[in-house]
Amino acid sequence: MPHSPLQTAYRKGLRWSFIGSAGSGMLQFAQIALFARLAGPEAAGDYALAATFVSFLTPVAEAGLSQAVVQAASVHPRQLATLAWVNMGLGLLLLTGLALAGPFLGQWFGRADLQGLLLLMGASLVVTPFGAQYAGLMARELRFDQSARIEIVSWLVSFMYTVLMAWRGGGAWAIAGGFLLRNIVATLGCVWAGRTIMAVPWRAPGGFREAGALLRFGAYELSSRWADFFSNYLDKLIVAKWLGAEALGYYHLAFSFLLLPTARIGYVVTRVAFPLIARVRDDHAQLQAFYERPAKEVVLLLFPLYTGLVLFAEEITRIGFGDQWLPAAPLMIAFGIAGLVRSLCAPFPQLVKGLGKPQYWLWWMLVFSAVLCLTLAVFLHFSPDVVSAAWSRTAAKYCFELAMLGWLARLCGVKMAPVLRFAGKTLFILLVLSLLTLLAEHITRLLWLKALVFGGGVLVLWVRAWKR
């Protein structure tokens, strides 16, 4: 990493990004754990089904325009006003579509509450547009301290509401209400903080011509986020239809442990790198540095977490969620192994957006989403159970995604080989540590000693890397 003001900005942003993601990640985990205990697998499956549809539509309401604000060479108030009203119009259309499609979807999946859950969570589609542009401005100006505070407060409010309502027997409605409340609080926070950067004239948009470049970038970003949705959520629809709501509940819980580390910890690094890559995209040496260092940091942070998920899957499930969720433990092992490849993938969405080439990620995700669905169908055809569904994603990642990432790196003009070498060395150390951990468990049968051996080894690994 070259010594420059950008390096200082990177380190400061990384620190605040970590605070925000760690705080909100702990709250998210606690919310999932307590909700799972209080509501049970079936309610979790109902929420997962509704969340799948809303997550599919959320990128449309945002239209990728907050990312366009970060990447653009310059932005003006009239442009932002135009983008906000475009987002608002799309959100209203989508909410209307949910209201019309709700009865059909509820009947198709055999879930009576699905229509109401879709409307409750879908209300966020007309709320978030007013904060999206301000969130983009904060990232553009590297104000990750403000973003961190907003993130933590919004998740805290959601956590308290969800737990209270689930304790009172609210079922899936408890976490659905928490979802909407979190989006409302986050939007208000972004508007409050963002107006100190640039005041947007809400009553005078009229800048469609000026916003044309941002709208084009947003269209590609929207399409790539949709493709990313297909890779992360379409399998849930297949599992729900093929195996039922209870199986989806187990699958969704385990799958959360695949997404959570990259979403909360990996994103700590990559979201800080995004605005910096946008600034140095024409300097090959700095571009390689701002890809390579964040990629290695993601590996160093996430490889131990996914390895720990594999080693402690049963203990995490029993202690965190209760014995009723033990069928999810084998799924966590499969997703933990898949997480190693997901860690290598984490920097690329921000890299291609920083380069102003979101179409690269769009085509990459479309191809990989098709591969995932085909692999899932094949696995379920020969073994129609939820464990087989989980292992299908692991197989797709190792058989196809690794090679596809190498191709994408060359397309972006960066070298992936240094990151792969670093990942291989880190994985070797973790494999040795895993053997020692399993040996300690076999000899003593003590969970605390097993955790001490693995946790101590990971701590040594992190300290040595930090000193270098």
Disulfide bonds with the S-S distance in Angstrom:
none
